[in-house]
Amino acid sequence: MINLEQFEVWFVTGSQHLYGPETLEQVTDHSQAIARALNWSDAIPVTVVFKPVLTTPDAVHQLCLEANAARTCVGLITWMHTFSPAKMWIAGLRALQKPFVHLHTQFNRDIPWATIDMDFMNLNQSAHGDREFGFIGSRMRLERKVVVGHWQDEDVQSSLGVWARAACAWHDAQGARFARFGDNMREVAVTEGDKVAAQMQLGYSVNGYGVGDLVRVVNAVSDAEIDQLVQEYQDQYVVAPSLRAGGEQQTALRDGARIEAGLRHFLEQGGFKGFTTTFEDLHGLAQLPGLGPQRLMAEGYGFAAEGDWKTAALVRAMKVMSAGLDGGTSFMEDYTYHLNHDGPRVLGAHMLEICPTIAADKPSLEVHPLGIGGKAAPVRLVFDSQTGPAINASVVEMGNHLRMIVNLVGVVPADEPLPRLPVARAVWIPQPDLKTAAAAWIYAGGAHHTGFSLALTAEHLADFAEMAGMEFLLIDQDTRLSAFKKELRWNDLYYHLARGL
């Protein structure tokens, strides 16, 4: 499982020697107090570490180098308590390889109207000290998040927590490995892409393996391990009678358990954080992996079907960001529509592989024919999703840049039971409405595979996209197609020109 408590963000304050030792001591005291409060905040899932106040270019540069080398540091929170001349930040920010968030705050919440004097003014200069720092960030064209407000405010701490989760996901992607069992689903365009370019930009690598490589590990799984997994299934799920001991389809359950165990061993031995499969490459497997990917996603692995490595990596990033939050995160697909005029909505599902972390109730473990792939009927977990606000996200390659599209949705109960649909599923109403959302998604080139989460907000993914240098498009209640199409054109022009800058 994913534990964000192992990570750190460093709280970094800028000042200068102009103010003298007494003022710098006060700056240090105030900075330590803010760092402690942020570290204790329930909204921030990582450890916030106070760092000595920076007053020289050499100190800034050295700290940034130390942050780069620190394995547990995922980024910096920067704050200018006084006026910190921005030229002293250039070398450090140019060397910095970790993301940073600019906290525009001040130690005091209120102006002390009756006692304010020049000593107070000289000490509490964040209102213009942060503007000096903001200028150099913009002048250097640095992507960063700016959070404005008092450091004790709930919304400020919440926004810093969102950024910290995105920073953890970005840190997790650096050097991550994803296994691709088989190739891309044949003739499909959107799941293809430039894996070399993605590794250069996003930090993770994708490597292909023949299904035979997996089959060898699957066949080596012991009966004792299968017995243990079958017992876990009995304890955690509502198991169909035909799959229980003595049932006529228990062989299918044991085949599914063998595949799950083999997948887990392969991923653990290779240090992988996610994987893909495809129903067009199954030689040597008894059935298409369904139960295995579902349970491995629940443990934090990224997954996508049909060779879609971009979505597998996205799901892993979303798993990291949502660690410890309620709601669940899964691989998903917009499968079919309900176009009734009284309430158009989407039925999201996939053939088998939806993560049980989004389940509303205890999943049912069942076996049914798949009708595709040419293999035996696979086992899978069947359930309805939780309801509530959610996001649906896609990452696509546009030739000269990567684009992330996020749609805000509201998950609702199905109008009626779905007794003959033996897959996990979610029903949602997209913002602002199905017609606008679907048209905007298609204009943007969004994929049919997505990362879906009831735990995350658009802010999480916007922060991650900014760290990744990725275009970010939001489809929400305010989306209007005319403006959205203009945004697409402007963005295309920007990325075209940016390649030459």
C-alpha positions in Angstrom: 0.0 0.0 0.0 1.1 3.6 -0.6 2.3 5.6 2.5 2.8 9.3 2.0 4.1 9.8 5.6 7.5 8.7 4.4 7.8 11.9 2.3 8.9 15.4 3.2 8.3 18.9 1.9 10.8 21.5 3.0 9.6 24.9 4.4 12.0 27.5 3.0 11.9 31.2 4.0 13.8 34.0 2.2 15.2 37.1 3.8 18.4 39.1 3.7 21.2 40.4 6.1 20.0 44.0 5.6 17.6 43.7 8.6 20.2 42.7 11.2 20.4 39.7 13.5 17.5 40.6 15.8 15.1 40.7 12.9 16.4 37.5 11.4 15.9 35.8 14.7 12.3 36.8 14.6 12.0 35.6 11.0 13.4 32.3 12.1 11.0 32.0 15.0 8.0 32.8 12.8 9.1 30.4 10.1 9.5 27.6 12.6 6.0 28.3 14.0 4.5 28.1 10.5 6.4 25.0 9.6 5.2 23.3 12.9 1.6 24.2 12.2 1.7 22.9 8.7 3.4 19.7 9.8 0.6 19.2 12.4 -2.2 19.9 9.9 -4.4 17.0 9.0 -4.8 18.4 5.5 -1.1 17.9 4.7 -0.2 14.2 4.4 3.6 14.6 4.4 6.2 15.8 7.0 6.8 19.5 6.7 10.5 20.2 7.6 11.7 23.6 8.6 14.9 24.7 6.9 17.2 27.6 8.0 16.2 31.0 6.7 18.0 31.8 3.4 19.8 35.1 3.1 22.5 34.6 0.4 22.7 33.3 -3.2 25.1 30.5 -2.1 22.7 29.4 0.7 19.8 29.2 -1.8 21.8 27.3 -4.3 23.1 24.8 -1.7 19.7 24.2 -0.3 18.3 23.5 -3.8 21.1 21.0 -4.5 20.4 19.3 -1.2 16.7 19.0 -2.0 17.5 17.5 -5.3 19.6 14.8 -3.6 17.3 14.1 -0.7 15.4 10.9 -1.5 12.4 11.7 0.7 12.0 15.4 -0.2 9.3 15.8 -2.8 9.3 19.6 -3.0 9.6 23.0 -1.4 7.2 25.4 0.2 8.7 28.9 -0.3 7.8 32.0 1.6 9.4 35.5 1.8 8.9 36.9 5.3 10.8 40.1 4.5 12.1 41.4 1.2 14.4 38.8 -0.3 16.2 40.1 -3.4 15.2 37.8 -6.2 18.6 37.7 -8.0 19.9 35.6 -5.1 17.3 32.9 -6.1 18.3 32.5 -9.8 21.1 29.9 -9.5 19.2 27.9 -7.0 15.9 27.9 -8.9 17.7 27.1 -12.1 19.3 24.0 -10.4 16.2 22.9 -8.5 14.7 19.7 -9.9 11.9 19.3 -7.4 8.6 21.2 -7.6 7.9 24.1 -5.4 4.8 26.0 -4.2 4.9 29.7 -3.4 3.0 30.4 -0.2 2.0 34.0 -0.1 1.2 34.6 3.5 2.3 36.6 6.5 2.9 35.6 10.1 0.3 38.0 11.5 -3.3 37.6 10.4 -4.4 41.1 11.2 -2.9 44.6 11.1 -2.2 45.7 14.8 -3.8 49.1 14.1 -3.1 50.7 17.5 0.6 49.6 17.7 1.9 49.2 14.2 5.2 51.0 13.7 8.2 50.9 11.4 9.8 48.0 13.2 6.7 46.0 12.5 6.7 47.2 8.9 10.3 46.3 8.4 9.7 42.7 9.7 6.4 41.9 8.1 7.0 42.6 4.4 5.6 39.5 2.7 3.1 41.6 0.8 5.8 42.9 -1.4 8.6 40.4 -0.6 6.6 37.6 -2.2 6.0 39.8 -5.2 9.7 40.1 -5.8 10.1 36.3 -5.5 7.0 35.9 -7.8 8.7 38.1 -10.4 11.8 35.9 -10.7 9.6 32.8 -11.0 7.7 34.3 -13.8 10.8 35.8 -15.4 12.4 32.3 -15.4 9.2 30.8 -16.8 9.0 28.4 -13.8 5.9 26.3 -13.3 4.7 26.6 -9.7 1.6 26.9 -7.7 0.8 30.1 -5.7 -1.3 29.7 -2.6 -2.5 33.0 -1.0 -4.0 33.5 2.5 -3.1 33.2 6.2 -1.2 30.0 7.0 -3.6 29.0 9.8 -6.6 29.1 7.4 -8.2 25.8 6.5 -8.4 26.5 2.8 -4.7 27.5 2.7 -3.6 24.3 4.4 -6.0 22.3 2.2 -4.5 23.7 -1.0 -1.0 23.0 0.3 -2.1 19.5 1.0 -3.4 19.0 -2.5 -0.1 20.3 -3.9 1.9 18.0 -1.6 -0.1 15.0 -2.8 0.6 15.9 -6.4 4.3 16.4 -5.5 4.3 12.9 -4.0 2.9 11.5 -7.3 5.4 13.4 -9.3 8.2 12.1 -7.1 6.8 8.5 -7.4 6.9 8.7 -11.2 10.6 9.5 -11.3 12.3 6.3 -12.2 9.1 4.3 -12.0 8.7 1.2 -14.2 5.6 0.0 -16.0 5.3 -3.5 -17.6 3.4 -3.9 -20.8 2.3 -7.5 -21.3 1.8 -7.8 -25.0 1.6 -4.9 -27.3 -1.0 -2.2 -28.0 -4.4 -3.4 -29.0 -4.0 -3.6 -32.8 -5.0 -0.6 -34.9 -6.0 1.5 -31.9 -4.6 5.1 -32.1 -5.1 6.8 -28.7 -3.3 4.2 -26.6 -0.2 4.4 -28.7 2.5 7.0 -28.0 6.2 7.9 -27.8 7.5 6.1 -24.7 10.9 7.7 -25.1 9.5 11.2 -25.0 7.3 10.3 -22.1 10.3 9.0 -20.1 12.2 12.2 -20.9 9.3 14.4 -19.8 7.6 12.4 -17.1 10.4 10.3 -15.6 8.9 6.8 -15.9 9.8 4.0 -18.3 7.5 1.5 -20.1 8.9 -1.8 -21.2 7.2 -4.6 -23.1 7.2 -8.2 -22.1 5.9 -11.2 -24.0 2.9 -12.9 -22.5 5.1 -16.0 -22.2 7.3 -14.1 -19.7 4.3 -13.7 -17.5 3.0 -17.3 -18.2 6.3 -18.7 -16.9 5.8 -17.0 -13.6 2.1 -17.8 -13.4 2.8 -21.5 -14.0 5.3 -21.5 -11.1 2.7 -20.4 -8.5 2.2 -23.1 -5.9 -1.1 -24.7 -4.9 -0.6 -23.5 -1.4 -0.4 -19.9 -2.5 -3.6 -20.4 -4.5 -5.3 -21.9 -1.5 -4.3 -18.9 0.5 -5.7 -16.5 -2.1 -9.0 -18.5 -2.4 -9.4 -18.1 1.4 -8.9 -14.4 1.1 -11.6 -14.3 -1.5 -14.0 -16.2 0.8 -13.3 -13.7 3.6 -13.5 -10.5 1.6 -16.2 -11.0 -1.1 -19.6 -12.6 -1.7 -18.4 -15.6 -3.6 -20.8 -17.1 -6.2 -21.8 -20.7 -5.2 -20.4 -22.2 -8.4 -16.9 -20.9 -7.4 -16.9 -22.3 -3.9 -15.4 -25.6 -2.8 -17.0 -28.4 -4.8 -18.6 -25.9 -7.2 -18.6 -26.7 -10.9 -16.5 -23.6 -11.8 -14.0 -23.6 -9.0 -11.3 -24.3 -11.5 -11.9 -20.9 -13.0 -11.5 -19.3 -9.6 -8.2 -21.1 -9.0 -7.0 -20.1 -12.5 -7.8 -16.5 -11.7 -6.0 -16.8 -8.4 -2.9 -18.3 -10.1 -2.9 -15.4 -12.6 -3.2 -12.8 -9.8 -0.3 -14.4 -7.8 1.8 -14.6 -11.0 1.2 -11.0 -11.8 2.1 -9.9 -8.3 5.3 -11.9 -8.3 6.3 -10.5 -11.7 5.6 -6.9 -10.6 7.4 -7.3 -7.3 10.5 -9.0 -8.8 10.8 -6.2 -11.4 10.1 -3.3 -9.1 7.1 -2.2 -11.3 4.5 0.3 -10.2 1.9 -0.6 -12.9 1.2 -2.7 -15.9 -1.1 -3.2 -18.9 -2.6 -6.3 -20.5 -4.6 -6.8 -23.7 -7.1 -9.5 -24.7 -5.3 -9.8 -28.1 -2.2 -11.3 -26.4 -3.3 -14.1 -24.1 -1.4 -17.2 -25.3 -0.7 -19.5 -22.4 -3.1 -17.8 -20.0 -6.3 -19.7 -19.1 -8.4 -16.5 -19.0 -8.1 -12.7 -19.5 -6.8 -11.3 -16.2 -9.6 -9.6 -14.5 -9.6 -10.3 -10.8 -5.8 -9.9 -10.6 -5.8 -6.4 -12.0 -8.7 -5.4 -9.8 -7.0 -6.5 -6.6 -3.6 -5.2 -7.6 -5.1 -1.8 -8.3 -6.6 -1.9 -4.8 -3.1 -2.3 -3.5 -1.9 0.8 -5.4 -0.7 -0.4 -8.7 -1.5 1.5 -11.9 -3.3 -0.4 -14.5 -5.0 0.0 -17.9 -6.2 -2.4 -20.5 -5.3 -3.0 -24.1 -1.7 -1.8 -23.8 -2.7 1.7 -22.7 0.5 2.6 -20.7 -0.3 6.3 -20.4 -3.5 5.6 -18.5 -1.8 3.0 -16.4 0.8 5.6 -15.4 -2.1 8.1 -14.8 -3.9 5.7 -12.5 -0.7 5.1 -10.5 -0.3 8.8 -10.1 -3.9 9.2 -9.0 -3.4 6.2 -6.6 -0.5 8.0 -5.0 -2.4 11.3 -4.8 -5.4 9.7 -3.2 -3.6 7.6 -0.6 -5.4 7.7 2.7 -8.4 9.6 1.3 -12.0 8.3 1.2 -13.7 7.4 -2.1 -11.4 5.2 -4.2 -9.6 5.5 -7.5 -9.8 3.2 -10.6 -9.2 2.6 -14.2 -12.4 3.4 -16.1 -14.0 3.7 -19.5 -17.0 5.6 -20.7 -18.9 2.6 -22.0 -22.4 3.5 -23.0 -24.9 6.4 -22.7 -28.4 6.9 -21.3 -29.8 9.6 -23.6 -33.2 10.0 -22.0 -34.2 13.6 -22.1 -35.1 13.5 -18.4 -31.6 12.7 -17.3 -28.7 11.9 -19.8 -25.9 10.1 -18.1 -22.9 7.8 -18.7 -22.5 4.1 -17.7 -18.8 3.7 -17.0 -17.4 0.2 -16.8 -14.9 -2.1 -18.5 -14.8 -5.8 -19.5 -13.4 -6.8 -16.1 -10.9 -4.4 -14.6 -12.5 -1.8 -12.3 -10.9 -1.3 -8.9 -12.9 -2.4 -5.8 -11.8 0.7 -3.9 -14.7 2.5 -5.5 -17.3 -0.2 -4.5 -20.3 0.9 -2.5 -20.8 -2.5 -0.9 -19.0 -5.8 -0.6 -18.2 -6.9 -4.2 -19.5 -10.2 -5.6 -17.0 -12.6 -7.0 -18.4 -14.2 -10.1 -17.5 -15.9 -13.4 -19.1 -15.2 -16.7 -18.2 -15.7 -20.4 -16.5 -12.6 -21.8 -17.4 -13.0 -25.5 -14.0 -11.6 -26.6 -10.4 -12.8 -26.4 -11.1 -16.5 -27.2 -10.3 -17.8 -23.7 -12.2 -19.4 -20.8 -14.8 -17.4 -18.8 -12.8 -15.2 -16.5 -13.5 -14.4 -12.8 -14.1 -10.8 -11.8 -15.5 -8.7 -9.0 -18.9 -7.2 -9.7 -20.2 -4.2 -7.8 -21.8 -0.8 -8.1 -19.7 2.3 -7.4 -20.1 4.7 -4.5 -22.0 7.8 -5.4 -20.9 11.5 -5.1 -18.6 14.0 -6.7 -15.9 12.5 -8.9 -13.4 13.2 -11.6 -12.7 11.5 -14.9 -9.3 12.1 -16.4 -7.4 11.3 -19.6 -3.8 11.9 -20.8 -3.3 11.9 -24.6 -0.3 12.6 -26.8 -0.9 15.4 -29.3 2.3 15.0 -31.3 4.2 18.0 -29.9 3.0 17.8 -26.3 1.0 15.8 -23.7 -2.6 16.9 -22.8 -4.6 16.1 -19.7 -8.4 16.4 -19.9 -10.4 16.3 -16.7 -14.2 16.2 -16.4 -16.0 16.9 -13.2 -18.9 14.4 -12.8 -21.5 13.4 -10.2 -21.9 9.6 -9.6 -25.5 8.6 -9.1 -27.4 5.3 -8.5 -28.5 3.4 -11.6 -32.1 4.0 -12.5 -32.7 0.3 -12.2 -30.8 -2.9 -11.1 -28.4 -4.4 -13.7 -28.9 -8.1 -13.1 -27.5 -9.2 -16.5 -24.4 -6.9 -16.6 -21.7 -8.9 -14.8 -19.1 -6.2 -14.4 -18.2 -3.4 -12.0 -19.8 -0.1 -13.0 -20.5 3.5 -12.2 -23.2 5.8 -13.5 -22.5 9.5 -13.6 -23.8 12.8 -14.9 -21.0 14.9 -16.4 -20.7 18.6 -15.9 -22.1 20.8 -17.3 -24.2 18.3 -19.1 -23.6 15.2 -21.2 -23.9 16.9 -24.6 -21.4 19.6 -23.7 -19.0 17.4 -21.8 -18.9 14.7 -24.5 -18.4 17.2 -27.3 -15.6 19.0 -25.4 -13.9 15.7 -24.6 -14.0 14.7 -28.2 -12.8 18.1 -29.5 -9.9 17.8 -27.0 -9.1 14.3 -28.3 -9.7 12.6 -24.9 -9.3 8.9 -24.8 -12.0 6.3 -24.0 -9.8 5.0 -21.1 -9.6 7.2 -18.1 -8.5 7.5 -14.5 -11.6 7.8 -12.3 -11.6 9.0 -8.7 -14.2 9.8 -6.0 -11.3 10.8 -3.7 -9.5 13.5 -5.8 -10.5 16.9 -7.2 -9.5 18.7 -10.3 -7.0 20.7 -8.3 -4.9 17.6 -7.6 -4.6 16.8 -11.3 -4.0 20.5 -12.2 -1.1 20.6 -9.8 0.3 17.4 -11.2 -0.1 18.5 -14.8 1.8 21.7 -14.0 4.7 19.8 -12.4 4.8 17.6 -15.5 4.7 20.4 -18.0 1.5 19.0 -19.4 -1.4 20.9 -20.9 -4.4 20.9 -18.6 -8.0 21.2 -19.8 -11.0 21.3 -17.4 -14.5 20.5 -18.3 -16.8 21.7 -15.5 -20.0 23.6 -14.8 -18.7 26.7 -16.5 -17.6 25.0 -19.8 -19.0 26.5 -22.9 -18.1 24.9 -26.2 -17.3 28.1 -28.1 -14.8 29.2 -25.4 -13.4 25.7 -25.0 -12.7 25.4 -28.8 -10.9 28.8 -28.6 -8.8 27.5 -25.7 -7.8 24.4 -27.7 -6.7 26.6 -30.6 -4.8 29.0 -28.3 -3.1 26.1 -26.5 -2.1 24.4 -29.8 -0.5 27.7 -30.9 1.3 28.0 -27.6 2.8 24.5 -27.7 3.7 24.9 -31.3 5.6 28.1 -30.6 7.0 26.9 -27.3 9.0 24.2 -29.1 11.0 26.9 -30.8 11.7 29.0 -27.7 
